[in-house]
């Protein structure tokens, strides 16, 4: 179960593609306490509780974040093995003191950075038009110095997708080994841009394999995540979009949303409740039922189980419907599945247990992981034949 708290809807940057409605509001501590209690009361015992701090820029409200962490850890239901907190920041306000605080409280830290200065500063600027790349790079280096790791999240759009390999190389040069990249779904992806996607993802896959061959493996989300899905035989129920049922976002202005990415210019359009009274999960779930994809081709597609056609917010930004898949998402997912399949097949053949240990640990539950000195028996035979044929045919 995922709960995202918008500590503020203000930000010190003015990123061109930001989907969050900027308002001079902050979340009241009393509201945050109510949300934390809601999370503890309504998360099934078999599921973890994931609480994310978001914004705007959440570090504008760092004292509030600390108060909420005290509330989380002081709750009678707190279990350090079950409760996970995270924060996503643009990095411009991040201090060493904050990083050490996050380490003490086991709060996962992710920094938003779109790549080297020439790419990052195209979209992630201050209101006066100046770039933020220098401060963000300093924050990445500072985080690496304290934590030894600095996960980064990069957004790419039609104008920058061709720079993905350059972006990955930049992060690698800084010492970053956990790289999350995702498309700007609100951008206008033309047919010509969509046609470029397979070749660009193939280049990313080639860089991924190069890192492994050199003994300096990197986690690159679009590759590793799809490999994990291939090994599991498709997306499992708890991995799929559960917006409004297993995922909730709480804006600083009082709206309860089915997904954090729906805090757009008019969040009222997606609101499924409010935080000004007792938050009750029953009515929220009854109010929101996204349903299956409406695209006829999706229903008969041979790789639909490996595709994120179920991502309601991505669909909404691109088609105006939670359930209608866009041409870009279809092309992107098909290309990613294909390159992940090729990476898995190639590196398993070349590296054997070295690579399988990595993907096995990522893809399987602890009880299912192979012994460290043993390769995943059967290799690619765990992948269903129809998938192989579908990818080969297309």
C-alpha positions, -999 to 999 in steps of 0.1 A, spaced: 0 0 0 14 34 -11 6 67 6 20 99 -8 19 131 12 23 164 -6 39 184 22 37 215 2 25 225 -33 51 252 -35 85 247 -52 117 268 -56 120 256 -93 97 261 -122 102 230 -143 84 232 -176 69 197 -175 58 196 -139 24 182 -134 17 195 -99 -5 225 -94 15 251 -75 -3 267 -47 9 286 -15 -3 258 8 14 234 32 0 203 48 -11 208 84 5 184 109 -29 174 122 -39 163 87 -6 144 83 -12 126 116 -47 116 104 -32 102 71 -5 82 90 -32 67 112 -53 59 81 -23 41 66 -18 19 96 -55 11 100 -62 2 64 -31 -16 51 -37 -53 50 -14 -72 74 3 -90 46 13 -58 28 40 -32 36 32 4 43 50 28 19 49 65 28 63 90 4 71 127 10 65 147 -21 57 182 -33 63 208 -48 96 205 -32 92 186 1 125 199 16 109 234 18 90 218 47 118 198 62 108 205 99 73 193 90 88 161 75 107 155 107 75 159 128 56 134 105 85 109 108 81 111 146 44 104 142 52 74 119 78 59 143 58 67 174 26 50 162 16 18 180 16 -1 147 51 9 137 73 -20 125 106 -10 110 106 -41 88 72 -33 74 70 5 72 91 23 45 95 60 40 109 78 10 115 113 -2 119 127 -38 137 160 -40 151 183 -67 183 184 -47 187 222 -47 180 225 -9 196 192 2 222 195 30 245 170 45 225 173 78 194 163 59 211 133 42 224 121 76 189 124 90 175 103 62 201 77 69 194 76 106 157 70 99 160 46 70 143 70 46 150 63 9 163 94 -9 159 100 -46 172 130 -65 156 144 -96 181 151 -123 175 149 -160 212 145 -170 242 167 -177 238 205 -175 229 210 -212 200 186 -208 190 192 -172 188 230 -175 165 229 -205 136 221 -183 146 222 -146 152 259 -140 146 285 -113 117 310 -118 143 336 -130 153 312 -158 187 302 -144 196 265 -144 197 242 -113 222 217 -126 252 229 -105 233 226 -72 219 192 -82 253 178 -91 267 190 -58 237 173 -41 244 140 -59 281 141 -49 272 150 -13 247 121 -11 272 97 -25 297 109 1 274 102 30 253 72 18 276 56 -7 247 56 -31 225 83 -48 195 70 -68 185 95 -94 153 100 -114 155 115 -149 126 125 -171 130 124 -209 107 139 -235 105 141 -273 134 166 -274 157 146 -250 150 109 -256 179 108 -280 202 118 -252 194 89 -229 227 72 -233 245 105 -228 224 110 -196 233 75 -183 270 80 -190 269 113 -171 253 97 -140 278 69 -143 307 94 -144 295 108 -111 294 74 -94 257 69 -96 247 33 -101 209 34 -96 193 52 -125 156 56 -129 144 71 -162 108 77 -173 91 95 -201 72 128 -199 37 114 -206 22 148 -208 44 157 -237 33 157 -274 48 125 -288 46 127 -326 46 97 -349 81 105 -360 93 106 -324 76 73 -316 94 57 -345 127 65 -329 119 48 -297 131 12 -305 165 22 -317 171 45 -287 161 19 -262 184 -6 -280 213 18 -274 204 20 -237 204 -18 -236 238 -19 -253 252 5 -227 236 -16 -199 253 -47 -212 286 -29 -217 286 -20 -180 281 -57 -170 308 -69 -193 332 -45 -177 323 -57 -142 306 -24 -132 269 -32 -133 243 -4 -131 207 -6 -123 188 11 -151 151 10 -143 136 6 -178 158 -25 -184 160 -41 -150 123 -37 -142 113 -53 -174 137 -82 -169 122 -88 -135 87 -89 -151 99 -114 -178 113 -137 -151 80 -135 -131 60 -143 -162 42 -110 -163 31 -82 -139 17 -97 -107 -15 -83 -91 2 -61 -65 25 -46 -92 -3 -34 -114 -19 0 -110 -41 0 -78 -49 37 -80 -77 44 -56 -75 10 -40 -38 3 -31 -24 38 -37 -35 72 -24 -21 107 -26 -30 135 -2 -25 170 -14 -16 199 8 -48 216 -2 -69 187 12 -77 164 -18 -74 127 -17 -63 114 -51 -60 79 -65 -24 86 -77 3 112 -69 7 121 -106 -29 133 -108 -21 163 -87 -24 183 -119 -36 218 -126 -72 209 -116 -68 181 -90 -105 184 -82 -112 165 -114 -95 134 -99 -104 139 -62 -120 109 -45 -122 124 -10 -110 150 13 -88 152 45 -111 176 64 -130 148 80 -124 111 89 -107 94 60 -125 62 53 -111 37 27 -145 21 19 -161 51 1 -129 59 -16 -127 25 -32 -164 25 -41 -159 59 -58 -130 49 -80 -130 19 -103 -106 24 -132 -114 -8 -151 -96 -27 -178 -79 -11 -209 -105 -2 -236 -81 -5 -265 -93 -36 -285 -57 -44 -297 -45 -46 -261 -70 -73 -252 -56 -97 -278 -20 -86 -277 4 -115 -270 26 -95 -246 -1 -77 -227 9 -94 -194 43 -78 -196 30 -43 -206 21 -14 -184 -11 -8 -203 -28 -7 -169 -10 25 -157 -40 48 -152 -22 81 -148 1 76 -178 -30 67 -199 -48 98 -186 -20 122 -194 -17 109 -230 -53 101 -239 -76 117 -214 -88 83 -201 -75 61 -173 -80 31 -195 -71 41 -230 -35 33 -241 -16 58 -262 4 50 -293 36 61 -275 30 39 -245 23 9 -268 55 15 -288 76 22 -257 64 -9 -238 68 -32 -269 104 -19 -274 113 -22 -238 100 -58 -235 120 -67 -266 153 -52 -255 149 -66 -220 143 -100 -235 175 -96 -256 196 -84 -227 184 -113 -205 191 -139 -232 225 -124 -242 240 -118 -207 228 -151 -194 246 -168 -222 277 -147 -217 279 -144 -180 259 -172 -166 255 -171 -128 271 -136 -126 241 -120 -143 215 -145 -131 223 -138 -95 215 -101 -101 183 -106 -120 173 -135 -97 177 -113 -66 158 -85 -83 129 -106 -97 123 -133 -71 111 -134 -36 138 -145 -10 124 -180 -8 126 -184 -45 161 -171 -52 186 -196 -65 217 -205 -44 246 -180 -50 267 -207 -66 240 -219 -89 226 -204 -121 188 -201 -125 182 -236 -140 164 -236 -173 174 -200 -180 151 -185 -206 129 -216 -207 109 -199 -179 98 -174 -205 66 -185 -222 68 -196 -258 41 -171 -270 62 -142 -258 92 -154 -277 72 -158 -308 55 -125 -304 87 -106 -301 104 -125 -329 74 -118 -352 75 -81 -344 
